[in-house]
């Protein structure tokens, strides 16, 4: 995903979307809000794992974010986390990892703004 395309992130909150269905119920809406508010901590943990050279932890964190984002209907985040996981699994160089993490970080920040 090109960073410029992230400036106009669309969050599908229509009644028939996964996110829309979750947001329609107060209990699950709180879970979505908790997920969104926890994104900065998730990104910080990913960046810390990368900085420490802990590729196994980086892989685990990307995998967890991929699943959580997908479950809440944030497909773009899930896809970017999957890309990061694949980058780690394919033994990418530090520059490729940094690019994947930067893309994911920017996307998470954009989605938090779009969902607010």
MOPAC internal coordinates of N, CA, C and O (Angstrom, degrees):
PM7 1SCF
backbone

  N    0.0000 0     0.00 0     0.00 0    0    0    0
  C    1.4474 1     0.00 0     0.00 0    1    0    0
  C    1.5152 1   108.53 1     0.00 0    2    1    0
  O    1.2310 1   120.20 1   -49.50 1    3    2    1
  N    1.2863 1   117.23 1   130.50 1    3    2    1
  C    1.4543 1   122.41 1  -179.64 1    5    3    2
  C    1.5208 1   109.36 1   -78.09 1    6    5    3
  O    1.2310 1   119.83 1   -47.84 1    7    6    5
  N    1.3465 1   117.93 1   132.16 1    7    6    5
  C    1.4614 1   120.31 1  -176.92 1    9    7    6
  C    1.5223 1   114.05 1   -53.56 1   10    9    7
  O    1.2310 1   119.41 1   145.97 1   11   10    9
  N    1.3199 1   118.73 1   -34.03 1   11   10    9
  C    1.4657 1   120.57 1  -179.40 1   13   11   10
  C    1.5256 1   110.81 1   -64.47 1   14   13   11
  O    1.2310 1   120.31 1   149.65 1   15   14   13
  N    1.3457 1   117.01 1   -30.35 1   15   14   13
  C    1.4580 1   119.28 1  -179.19 1   17   15   14
  C    1.5202 1   111.92 1   -72.79 1   18   17   15
  O    1.2310 1   120.15 1   166.53 1   19   18   17
  N    1.3187 1   117.32 1   -13.47 1   19   18   17
  C    1.4513 1   120.65 1  -179.39 1   21   19   18
  C    1.5177 1   112.67 1   -81.54 1   22   21   19
  O    1.2310 1   119.73 1   169.19 1   23   22   21
  N    1.3144 1   118.11 1   -10.81 1   23   22   21
  C    1.4512 1   120.31 1  -179.77 1   25   23   22
  C    1.5154 1   112.01 1   -66.21 1   26   25   23
  O    1.2310 1   119.85 1   156.82 1   27   26   25
  N    1.3188 1   117.89 1   -23.18 1   27   26   25
  C    1.4500 1   121.30 1  -179.50 1   29   27   26
  C    1.5284 1   109.89 1  -119.42 1   30   29   27
  O    1.2310 1   120.63 1  -124.94 1   31   30   29
  N    1.3175 1   116.40 1    55.06 1   31   30   29
  C    1.4504 1   121.78 1   179.92 1   33   31   30
  C    1.5168 1   109.16 1   -67.76 1   34   33   31
  O    1.2310 1   120.81 1   -49.41 1   35   34   33
  N    1.3247 1   116.05 1   130.59 1   35   34   33
  C    1.4642 1   121.47 1   177.88 1   37   35   34
  C    1.5215 1   108.30 1  -104.98 1   38   37   35
  O    1.2310 1   120.83 1   -52.00 1   39   38   37
  N    1.3046 1   116.02 1   128.00 1   39   38   37
  C    1.4548 1   121.37 1   176.09 1   41   39   38
  C    1.5186 1   106.79 1  -106.65 1   42   41   39
  O    1.2310 1   120.55 1   -63.15 1   43   42   41
  N    1.3344 1   116.56 1   116.85 1   43   42   41
  C    1.4646 1   121.80 1  -175.93 1   45   43   42
  C    1.5210 1   109.78 1   -82.03 1   46   45   43
  O    1.2310 1   121.00 1   -78.76 1   47   46   45
  N    1.3197 1   115.69 1   101.24 1   47   46   45
  C    1.4643 1   120.86 1   177.88 1   49   47   46
  C    1.5203 1   111.25 1  -106.67 1   50   49   47
  O    1.2310 1   119.98 1  -162.01 1   51   50   49
  N    1.3383 1   117.65 1    17.99 1   51   50   49
  C    1.4612 1   120.51 1   178.55 1   53   51   50
  C    1.5247 1   109.24 1   -62.18 1   54   53   51
  O    1.2310 1   121.37 1   -25.05 1   55   54   53
  N    1.3217 1   114.98 1   154.95 1   55   54   53
  C    1.4653 1   120.84 1  -174.35 1   57   55   54
  C    1.5214 1   113.08 1   -58.12 1   58   57   55
  O    1.2310 1   119.80 1   152.71 1   59   58   57
  N    1.3417 1   117.98 1   -27.29 1   59   58   57
  C    1.4622 1   119.92 1  -178.13 1   61   59   58
  C    1.5273 1   113.59 1   -93.36 1   62   61   59
  O    1.2310 1   119.78 1   177.19 1   63   62   61
  N    1.3280 1   118.02 1    -2.81 1   63   62   61
  C    1.4626 1   119.95 1   178.05 1   65   63   62
  C    1.5269 1   109.67 1   -82.67 1   66   65   63
  O    1.2310 1   120.73 1   -20.05 1   67   66   65
  N    1.3214 1   116.20 1   159.95 1   67   66   65
  C    1.4650 1   120.26 1   176.94 1   69   67   66
  C    1.5131 1   110.13 1   -57.46 1   70   69   67
  O    1.2310 1   120.45 1   132.29 1   71   70   69
  N    1.3175 1   116.74 1   -47.71 1   71   70   69
  C    1.4631 1   121.15 1  -179.52 1   73   71   70
  C    1.5238 1   110.73 1   -62.89 1   74   73   71
  O    1.2310 1   120.15 1   137.35 1   75   74   73
  N    1.3263 1   117.31 1   -42.65 1   75   74   73
  C    1.4641 1   121.14 1   179.19 1   77   75   74
  C    1.5136 1   111.81 1   -60.00 1   78   77   75
  O    1.2310 1   120.46 1   137.46 1   79   78   77
  N    1.3264 1   116.72 1   -42.54 1   79   78   77
  C    1.4632 1   120.80 1   178.93 1   81   79   78
  C    1.5271 1   110.94 1   -64.96 1   82   81   79
  O    1.2310 1   120.33 1   139.09 1   83   82   81
  N    1.3223 1   116.97 1   -40.91 1   83   82   81
  C    1.4594 1   120.35 1   179.30 1   85   83   82
  C    1.5247 1   111.55 1   -67.67 1   86   85   83
  O    1.2310 1   120.64 1   140.08 1   87   86   85
  N    1.3269 1   116.37 1   -39.92 1   87   86   85
  C    1.4632 1   120.54 1  -177.81 1   89   87   86
  C    1.5223 1   112.29 1   -72.60 1   90   89   87
  O    1.2310 1   119.71 1   161.69 1   91   90   89
  N    1.3350 1   118.15 1   -18.31 1   91   90   89
  C    1.4641 1   122.00 1  -179.56 1   93   91   90
  C    1.5278 1   111.89 1   -73.67 1   94   93   91
  O    1.2310 1   120.01 1   162.96 1   95   94   93
  N    1.3164 1   117.58 1   -17.04 1   95   94   93
  C    1.4620 1   121.95 1  -178.95 1   97   95   94
  C    1.5203 1   108.98 1  -111.38 1   98   97   95
  O    1.2310 1   120.07 1   -54.98 1   99   98   97
  N    1.3412 1   117.47 1   125.02 1   99   98   97
  C    1.4711 1   120.23 1  -176.38 1  101   99   98
  C    1.5307 1   113.95 1   -54.51 1  102  101   99
  O    1.2310 1   119.78 1   140.12 1  103  102  101
  N    1.3164 1   118.02 1   -39.88 1  103  102  101
  C    1.4633 1   120.48 1  -178.43 1  105  103  102
  C    1.5093 1   112.64 1   -64.37 1  106  105  103
  O    1.2310 1   120.51 1   134.00 1  107  106  105
  N    1.3278 1   116.62 1   -46.00 1  107  106  105
  C    1.4573 1   119.13 1  -179.27 1  109  107  106
  C    1.5228 1   111.44 1   -78.67 1  110  109  107
  O    1.2310 1   120.15 1   153.33 1  111  110  109
  N    1.3285 1   117.32 1   -26.67 1  111  110  109
  C    1.4657 1   119.83 1   176.24 1  113  111  110
  C    1.5237 1   109.81 1   -60.46 1  114  113  111
  O    1.2310 1   120.67 1   142.13 1  115  114  113
  N    1.3376 1   116.33 1   -37.87 1  115  114  113
  C    1.4736 1   119.95 1   178.19 1  117  115  114
  C    1.5262 1   110.69 1   -65.59 1  118  117  115
  O    1.2310 1   120.32 1   144.43 1  119  118  117
  N    1.3283 1   117.00 1   -35.57 1  119  118  117
  C    1.4654 1   120.15 1   177.65 1  121  119  118
  C    1.5294 1   110.71 1   -65.58 1  122  121  119
  O    1.2310 1   120.68 1   138.43 1  123  122  121
  N    1.3243 1   116.30 1   -41.57 1  123  122  121
  C    1.4666 1   120.36 1   178.07 1  125  123  122
  C    1.5253 1   109.79 1   -63.44 1  126  125  123
  O    1.2310 1   120.67 1   135.45 1  127  126  125
  N    1.3251 1   116.33 1   -44.55 1  127  126  125
  C    1.4620 1   120.31 1   178.96 1  129  127  126
  C    1.5244 1   110.94 1   -61.29 1  130  129  127
  O    1.2310 1   120.54 1   140.44 1  131  130  129
  N    1.3364 1   116.58 1   -39.56 1  131  130  129
  C    1.4694 1   120.57 1   177.81 1  133  131  130
  C    1.5250 1   110.57 1   -65.10 1  134  133  131
  O    1.2310 1   120.68 1   140.03 1  135  134  133
  N    1.3387 1   116.30 1   -39.97 1  135  134  133
  C    1.4635 1   120.63 1   176.83 1  137  135  134
  C    1.5261 1   109.98 1   -59.86 1  138  137  135
  O    1.2310 1   120.83 1   130.54 1  139  138  137
  N    1.3356 1   116.02 1   -49.46 1  139  138  137
  C    1.4689 1   120.40 1  -179.16 1  141  139  138
  C    1.5213 1   111.69 1   -61.95 1  142  141  139
  O    1.2310 1   120.27 1   136.84 1  143  142  141
  N    1.3245 1   117.09 1   -43.16 1  143  142  141
  C    1.4687 1   119.45 1  -179.01 1  145  143  142
  C    1.5216 1   111.91 1   -69.62 1  146  145  143
  O    1.2310 1   120.23 1   158.58 1  147  146  145
  N    1.3341 1   117.16 1   -21.42 1  147  146  145
  C    1.4550 1   121.13 1   179.41 1  149  147  146
  C    1.5246 1   114.22 1   -88.10 1  150  149  147
  O    1.2310 1   120.34 1   174.52 1  151  150  149
  N    1.3348 1   116.96 1    -5.48 1  151  150  149
  C    1.4702 1   119.39 1  -178.35 1  153  151  150
  C    1.5262 1   113.26 1   -58.97 1  154  153  151
  O    1.2310 1   118.97 1   137.00 1  155  154  153
  N    1.3425 1   119.57 1   -43.00 1  155  154  153
  C    1.4761 1   117.99 1   179.19 1  157  155  154
  C    1.5311 1   112.62 1   -59.48 1  158  157  155
  O    1.2310 1   120.27 1   142.13 1  159  158  157
  N    1.3314 1   117.08 1   -37.87 1  159  158  157
  C    1.4642 1   120.03 1   178.97 1  161  159  158
  C    1.5276 1   110.60 1   -68.48 1  162  161  159
  O    1.2310 1   120.64 1   141.66 1  163  162  161
  N    1.3163 1   116.38 1   -38.34 1  163  162  161
  C    1.4739 1   119.47 1   177.88 1  165  163  162
  C    1.5316 1   110.31 1   -63.01 1  166  165  163
  O    1.2310 1   120.73 1   135.39 1  167  166  165
  N    1.3312 1   116.21 1   -44.61 1  167  166  165
  C    1.4616 1   119.68 1   179.78 1  169  167  166
  C    1.5219 1   110.33 1   -65.02 1  170  169  167
  O    1.2310 1   120.13 1   139.73 1  171  170  169
  N    1.3395 1   117.35 1   -40.27 1  171  170  169
  C    1.4674 1   120.67 1   178.19 1  173  171  170
  C    1.5251 1   110.67 1   -61.37 1  174  173  171
  O    1.2310 1   119.97 1   139.66 1  175  174  173
  N    1.3218 1   117.66 1   -40.34 1  175  174  173
  C    1.4644 1   121.26 1   178.86 1  177  175  174
  C    1.5301 1   110.39 1   -66.11 1  178  177  175
  O    1.2310 1   120.36 1   140.19 1  179  178  177
  N    1.3174 1   116.92 1   -39.81 1  179  178  177
  C    1.4688 1   121.35 1   177.67 1  181  179  178
  C    1.5224 1   109.87 1   -63.52 1  182  181  179
  O    1.2310 1   120.59 1   134.38 1  183  182  181
  N    1.3207 1   116.48 1   -45.62 1  183  182  181
  C    1.4685 1   120.46 1   179.78 1  185  183  182
  C    1.5281 1   110.75 1   -64.39 1  186  185  183
  O    1.2310 1   120.36 1   142.02 1  187  186  185
  N    1.3211 1   116.92 1   -37.98 1  187  186  185
  C    1.4604 1   121.21 1   178.84 1  189  187  186
  C    1.5328 1   110.92 1   -65.61 1  190  189  187
  O    1.2310 1   120.65 1   137.54 1  191  190  189
  N    1.3289 1   116.36 1   -42.46 1  191  190  189
  C    1.4668 1   120.16 1   178.34 1  193  191  190
  C    1.5265 1   110.31 1   -62.41 1  194  193  191
  O    1.2310 1   120.75 1   139.47 1  195  194  193
  N    1.3272 1   116.17 1   -40.53 1  195  194  193
  C    1.4592 1   119.58 1   178.75 1  197  195  194
  C    1.5311 1   110.09 1   -65.45 1  198  197  195
  O    1.2310 1   120.67 1   133.92 1  199  198  197
  N    1.3276 1   116.33 1   -46.08 1  199  198  197
  C    1.4672 1   120.66 1  -178.52 1  201  199  198
  C    1.5212 1   111.27 1   -61.44 1  202  201  199
  O    1.2310 1   120.84 1   145.50 1  203  202  201
  N    1.3300 1   116.00 1   -34.50 1  203  202  201
  C    1.4576 1   120.53 1   179.52 1  205  203  202
  C    1.5146 1   113.64 1   -85.24 1  206  205  203
  O    1.2310 1   120.61 1   178.43 1  207  206  205
  N    1.3253 1   116.44 1    -1.57 1  207  206  205
  C    1.4592 1   119.66 1   179.73 1  209  207  206
  C    1.5173 1   113.94 1    71.11 1  210  209  207
  O    1.2310 1   120.16 1  -160.48 1  211  210  209
  N    1.3362 1   117.30 1    19.52 1  211  210  209
  C    1.4613 1   121.85 1  -178.28 1  213  211  210
  C    1.5276 1   109.27 1   -90.57 1  214  213  211
  O    1.2310 1   120.98 1   -96.64 1  215  214  213
  N    1.3298 1   115.73 1    83.36 1  215  214  213
  C    1.4542 1   120.64 1  -175.94 1  217  215  214
  C    1.5225 1   112.65 1   -66.60 1  218  217  215
  O    1.2310 1   120.22 1   147.14 1  219  218  217
  N    1.3348 1   117.18 1   -32.86 1  219  218  217
  C    1.4587 1   119.08 1   178.37 1  221  219  218
  C    1.5310 1   110.26 1   -64.53 1  222  221  219
  O    1.2310 1   120.25 1   134.84 1  223  222  221
  N    1.3256 1   117.12 1   -45.16 1  223  222  221
  C    1.4589 1   120.85 1   178.10 1  225  223  222
  C    1.5293 1   110.64 1   -64.58 1  226  225  223
  O    1.2310 1   120.42 1   140.68 1  227  226  225
  N    1.3023 1   116.81 1   -39.32 1  227  226  225
  C    1.4646 1   121.80 1   178.19 1  229  227  226
  C    1.5225 1   109.99 1   -60.88 1  230  229  227
  O    1.2310 1   120.58 1   135.96 1  231  230  229
  N    1.3111 1   116.49 1   -44.04 1  231  230  229
  C    1.4662 1   122.16 1   178.33 1  233  231  230
  C    1.5275 1   110.23 1   -61.28 1  234  233  231
  O    1.2310 1   120.38 1   134.03 1  235  234  233
  N    1.3379 1   116.87 1   -45.97 1  235  234  233
  C    1.4704 1   121.92 1  -179.29 1  237  235  234
  C    1.5323 1   110.69 1   -62.36 1  238  237  235
  O    1.2310 1   120.32 1   133.50 1  239  238  237
  N    1.3212 1   117.00 1   -46.50 1  239  238  237
  C    1.4658 1   121.21 1  -178.81 1  241  239  238
  C    1.5307 1   111.20 1   -63.56 1  242  241  239
  O    1.2310 1   120.46 1   137.95 1  243  242  241
  N    1.3204 1   116.73 1   -42.05 1  243  242  241
  C    1.4699 1   120.59 1   178.41 1  245  243  242
  C    1.5244 1   109.98 1   -64.03 1  246  245  243
  O    1.2310 1   120.43 1   138.01 1  247  246  245
  N    1.3234 1   116.78 1   -41.99 1  247  246  245
  C    1.4629 1   121.58 1   179.91 1  249  247  246
  C    1.5313 1   110.36 1   -63.52 1  250  249  247
  O    1.2310 1   120.22 1   135.84 1  251  250  249
  N    1.3204 1   117.18 1   -44.16 1  251  250  249
  C    1.4661 1   120.90 1   179.38 1  253  251  250
  C    1.5209 1   111.32 1   -63.26 1  254  253  251
  O    1.2310 1   120.37 1   136.79 1  255  254  253
  N    1.3232 1   116.89 1   -43.21 1  255  254  253
  C    1.4592 1   120.71 1   179.46 1  257  255  254
  C    1.5252 1   110.53 1   -65.37 1  258  257  255
  O    1.2310 1   120.65 1   140.53 1  259  258  257
  N    1.3215 1   116.37 1   -39.47 1  259  258  257
  C    1.4728 1   120.95 1   177.96 1  261  259  258
  C    1.5242 1   110.14 1   -56.90 1  262  261  259
  O    1.2310 1   120.40 1   132.51 1  263  262  261
  N    1.3258 1   116.84 1   -47.49 1  263  262  261
  C    1.4664 1   121.17 1  -178.41 1  265  263  262
  C    1.5165 1   112.96 1   -68.69 1  266  265  263
  O    1.2310 1   120.57 1   134.62 1  267  266  265
  N    1.3225 1   116.52 1   -45.38 1  267  266  265
  C    1.4637 1   120.07 1  -179.08 1  269  267  266
  C    1.5213 1   111.04 1   -63.70 1  270  269  267
  O    1.2310 1   120.39 1   133.22 1  271  270  269
  N    1.3108 1   116.85 1   -46.78 1  271  270  269
  C    1.4694 1   120.40 1  -178.96 1  273  271  270
  C    1.5210 1   110.77 1   -63.17 1  274  273  271
  O    1.2310 1   120.47 1   138.83 1  275  274  273
  N    1.3085 1   116.71 1   -41.17 1  275  274  273
  C    1.4607 1   120.08 1   178.20 1  277  275  274
  C    1.5149 1   112.06 1   -64.20 1  278  277  275
  O    1.2310 1   120.64 1   139.67 1  279  278  277
  N    1.3192 1   116.38 1   -40.33 1  279  278  277
  C    1.4604 1   121.20 1   179.96 1  281  279  278
  C    1.5132 1   113.48 1   -65.56 1  282  281  279
  O    1.2310 1   120.51 1   150.09 1  283  282  281
  N    1.3172 1   116.63 1   -29.91 1  283  282  281
  C    1.4606 1   120.99 1   179.87 1  285  283  282
  C    1.5279 1   112.55 1   -92.86 1  286  285  283
  O    1.2310 1   120.20 1   179.54 1  287  286  285
  N    1.3159 1   117.23 1    -0.46 1  287  286  285
  C    1.4582 1   120.61 1   177.15 1  289  287  286
  C    1.5149 1   114.89 1    89.52 1  290  289  287
  O    1.2310 1   120.24 1  -165.76 1  291  290  289
  N    1.3307 1   117.15 1    14.24 1  291  290  289
  C    1.4663 1   120.82 1   177.47 1  293  291  290
  C    1.5241 1   108.71 1   -96.52 1  294  293  291
  O    1.2310 1   121.40 1  -109.29 1  295  294  293
  N    1.3286 1   114.93 1    70.71 1  295  294  293
  C    1.4549 1   122.10 1  -175.37 1  297  295  294
  C    1.5268 1   113.58 1   -56.62 1  298  297  295
  O    1.2310 1   118.72 1   137.45 1  299  298  297
  N    1.3405 1   120.05 1   -42.55 1  299  298  297
  C    1.4670 1   118.66 1  -179.94 1  301  299  298
  C    1.5372 1   112.73 1   -59.87 1  302  301  299
  O    1.2310 1   120.24 1   140.36 1  303  302  301
  N    1.3343 1   117.15 1   -39.64 1  303  302  301
  C    1.4708 1   119.99 1   177.83 1  305  303  302
  C    1.5223 1   109.22 1   -66.52 1  306  305  303
  O    1.2310 1   120.51 1   136.56 1  307  306  305
  N    1.3195 1   116.63 1   -43.44 1  307  306  305
  C    1.4634 1   120.72 1   179.83 1  309  307  306
  C    1.5257 1   110.55 1   -59.28 1  310  309  307
  O    1.2310 1   120.37 1   136.83 1  311  310  309
  N    1.3286 1   116.90 1   -43.17 1  311  310  309
  C    1.4611 1   120.62 1  -179.88 1  313  311  310
  C    1.5273 1   111.75 1   -67.00 1  314  313  311
  O    1.2310 1   120.26 1   140.32 1  315  314  313
  N    1.3322 1   117.11 1   -39.68 1  315  314  313
  C    1.4676 1   120.30 1   179.11 1  317  315  314
  C    1.5281 1   110.50 1   -68.03 1  318  317  315
  O    1.2310 1   120.19 1   142.49 1  319  318  317
  N    1.3298 1   117.24 1   -37.51 1  319  318  317
  C    1.4674 1   120.54 1   177.41 1  321  319  318
  C    1.5282 1   110.07 1   -67.80 1  322  321  319
  O    1.2310 1   120.41 1   142.29 1  323  322  321
  N    1.3280 1   116.81 1   -37.71 1  323  322  321
  C    1.4706 1   120.73 1   176.57 1  325  323  322
  C    1.5254 1   109.97 1   -63.26 1  326  325  323
  O    1.2310 1   120.66 1   140.06 1  327  326  325
  N    1.3234 1   116.34 1   -39.94 1  327  326  325
  C    1.4682 1   120.22 1   177.70 1  329  327  326
  C    1.5236 1   110.18 1   -62.51 1  330  329  327
  O    1.2310 1   120.41 1   137.55 1  331  330  329
  N    1.3270 1   116.83 1   -42.45 1  331  330  329
  C    1.4693 1   120.12 1   178.25 1  333  331  330
  C    1.5276 1   109.91 1   -63.44 1  334  333  331
  O    1.2310 1   120.49 1   135.59 1  335  334  333
  N    1.3186 1   116.66 1   -44.41 1  335  334  333
  C    1.4651 1   120.38 1   178.85 1  337  335  334
  C    1.5294 1   110.40 1   -59.25 1  338  337  335
  O    1.2310 1   120.42 1   136.29 1  339  338  337
  N    1.3289 1   116.80 1   -43.71 1  339  338  337
  C    1.4664 1   121.03 1   178.20 1  341  339  338
  C    1.5255 1   111.24 1   -64.16 1  342  341  339
  O    1.2310 1   120.51 1   141.38 1  343  342  341
  N    1.3277 1   116.62 1   -38.62 1  343  342  341
  C    1.4621 1   120.91 1   179.05 1  345  343  342
  C    1.5232 1   109.76 1   -61.78 1  346  345  343
  O    1.2310 1   120.61 1   136.68 1  347  346  345
  N    1.3270 1   116.44 1   -43.32 1  347  346  345
  C    1.4679 1   120.60 1   177.89 1  349  347  346
  C    1.5222 1   109.75 1   -64.72 1  350  349  347
  O    1.2310 1   120.38 1   132.80 1  351  350  349
  N    1.3341 1   116.88 1   -47.20 1  351  350  349
  C    1.4636 1   121.12 1  -177.49 1  353  351  350
  C    1.5191 1   112.66 1   -62.32 1  354  353  351
  O    1.2310 1   120.45 1   150.04 1  355  354  353
  N    1.3270 1   116.74 1   -29.96 1  355  354  353
  C    1.4612 1   120.71 1  -178.96 1  357  355  354
  C    1.5166 1   113.13 1   -88.68 1  358  357  355
  O    1.2310 1   120.46 1  -172.60 1  359  358  357
  N    1.3318 1   116.73 1     7.40 1  359  358  357
  C    1.4625 1   120.59 1   176.09 1  361  359  358
  C    1.5074 1   113.92 1    67.32 1  362  361  359
  O    1.2310 1   120.63 1  -141.45 1  363  362  361
  N    1.3142 1   116.41 1    38.55 1  363  362  361
  C    1.4676 1   120.31 1  -177.28 1  365  363  362
  C    1.5166 1   111.54 1   -64.90 1  366  365  363
  O    1.2310 1   121.55 1   -23.52 1  367  366  365
  N    1.3045 1   114.64 1   156.48 1  367  366  365
  C    1.4546 1   120.86 1   178.87 1  369  367  366
  C    1.5350 1   109.40 1   -74.17 1  370  369  367
  O    1.2310 1   120.35 1   -15.36 1  371  370  369
  N    1.3317 1   116.94 1   164.64 1  371  370  369
  C    1.4718 1   121.46 1  -177.76 1  373  371  370
  C    1.5265 1   113.65 1   -56.30 1  374  373  371
  O    1.2310 1   119.59 1   145.77 1  375  374  373
  N    1.3244 1   118.39 1   -34.23 1  375  374  373
  C    1.4710 1   120.44 1   179.94 1  377  375  374
  C    1.5304 1   110.80 1   -67.04 1  378  377  375
  O    1.2310 1   119.99 1   139.72 1  379  378  377
  N    1.3132 1   117.62 1   -40.28 1  379  378  377
  C    1.4655 1   121.22 1   178.55 1  381  379  378
  C    1.5180 1   110.84 1   -67.36 1  382  381  379
  O    1.2310 1   120.70 1   140.65 1  383  382  381
  N    1.3358 1   116.27 1   -39.35 1  383  382  381
  C    1.4669 1   120.02 1   176.61 1  385  383  382
  C    1.5216 1   110.49 1   -63.21 1  386  385  383
  O    1.2310 1   120.67 1   134.77 1  387  386  385
  N    1.3224 1   116.32 1   -45.23 1  387  386  385
  C    1.4627 1   120.80 1  -179.64 1  389  387  386
  C    1.5234 1   110.51 1   -60.95 1  390  389  387
  O    1.2310 1   120.41 1   140.76 1  391  390  389
  N    1.3248 1   116.82 1   -39.24 1  391  390  389
  C    1.4647 1   120.43 1   179.58 1  393  391  390
  C    1.5244 1   110.52 1   -66.29 1  394  393  391
  O    1.2310 1   119.88 1   136.12 1  395  394  393
  N    1.3180 1   117.83 1   -43.88 1  395  394  393
  C    1.4663 1   121.44 1   179.21 1  397  395  394
  C    1.5269 1   111.06 1   -63.26 1  398  397  395
  O    1.2310 1   120.74 1   139.32 1  399  398  397
  N    1.3197 1   116.20 1   -40.68 1  399  398  397
  C    1.4648 1   120.83 1   179.88 1  401  399  398
  C    1.5227 1   110.39 1   -68.41 1  402  401  399
  O    1.2310 1   120.41 1   139.64 1  403  402  401
  N    1.3137 1   116.82 1   -40.36 1  403  402  401
  C    1.4641 1   120.84 1   178.21 1  405  403  402
  C    1.5269 1   110.67 1   -62.69 1  406  405  403
  O    1.2310 1   120.53 1   135.56 1  407  406  405
  N    1.3230 1   116.59 1   -44.44 1  407  406  405
  C    1.4635 1   121.39 1   178.32 1  409  407  406
  C    1.5280 1   110.11 1   -60.26 1  410  409  407
  O    1.2310 1   120.36 1   133.23 1  411  410  409
  N    1.3243 1   116.92 1   -46.77 1  411  410  409
  C    1.4607 1   121.62 1   179.75 1  413  411  410
  C    1.5223 1   111.04 1   -62.78 1  414  413  411
  O    1.2310 1   120.30 1   136.60 1  415  414  413
  N    1.3098 1   117.04 1   -43.40 1  415  414  413
  C    1.4583 1   121.90 1   179.81 1  417  415  414
  C    1.5237 1   111.79 1   -61.25 1  418  417  415
  O    1.2310 1   120.84 1   132.90 1  419  418  417
  N    1.3199 1   115.99 1   -47.10 1  419  418  417
  C    1.4653 1   121.22 1   179.49 1  421  419  418
  C    1.5244 1   110.70 1   -62.84 1  422  421  419
  O    1.2310 1   120.58 1   138.35 1  423  422  421
  N    1.3214 1   116.49 1   -41.65 1  423  422  421
  C    1.4564 1   121.31 1   179.52 1  425  423  422
  C    1.5290 1   111.04 1   -63.71 1  426  425  423
  O    1.2310 1   120.42 1   135.16 1  427  426  425
  N    1.3261 1   116.81 1   -44.84 1  427  426  425
  C    1.4701 1   120.45 1   179.40 1  429  427  426
  C    1.5213 1   111.03 1   -61.40 1  430  429  427
  O    1.2310 1   120.23 1   137.71 1  431  430  429
  N    1.3189 1   117.17 1   -42.29 1  431  430  429
  C    1.4585 1   120.98 1   178.50 1  433  431  430
  C    1.5281 1   110.22 1   -63.98 1  434  433  431
  O    1.2310 1   120.17 1   137.97 1  435  434  433
  N    1.3210 1   117.29 1   -42.03 1  435  434  433
  C    1.4679 1   121.24 1  -179.69 1  437  435  434
  C    1.5207 1   111.40 1   -65.42 1  438  437  435
  O    1.2310 1   120.28 1   139.64 1  439  438  437
  N    1.3116 1   117.08 1   -40.36 1  439  438  437
  C    1.4712 1   120.51 1  -178.95 1  441  439  438
  C    1.5180 1   110.36 1   -69.98 1  442  441  439
  O    1.2310 1   119.89 1   143.82 1  443  442  441
  N    1.3258 1   117.82 1   -36.18 1  443  442  441
  C    1.4677 1   119.07 1   176.92 1  445  443  442
  C    1.5204 1   109.89 1   -61.41 1  446  445  443
  O    1.2310 1   120.09 1   140.23 1  447  446  445
  N    1.3251 1   117.43 1   -39.77 1  447  446  445
  C    1.4651 1   121.56 1   179.24 1  449  447  446
  C    1.5310 1   109.54 1   -68.94 1  450  449  447
  O    1.2310 1   120.20 1   134.50 1  451  450  449
  N    1.3350 1   117.22 1   -45.50 1  451  450  449
  C    1.4678 1   121.38 1  -177.01 1  453  451  450
  C    1.5253 1   111.73 1   -65.72 1  454  453  451
  O    1.2310 1   120.19 1   147.56 1  455  454  453
  N    1.3381 1   117.23 1   -32.44 1  455  454  453
  C    1.4590 1   120.95 1  -177.81 1  457  455  454
  C    1.5207 1   112.43 1   -84.40 1  458  457  455
  O    1.2310 1   120.52 1   167.20 1  459  458  457
  N    1.3264 1   116.61 1   -12.80 1  459  458  457
  C    1.4771 1   120.05 1  -177.01 1  461  459  458
  C    1.5101 1   111.47 1   -70.09 1  462  461  459
  O    1.2310 1   120.10 1   180.00 1  463  462  461

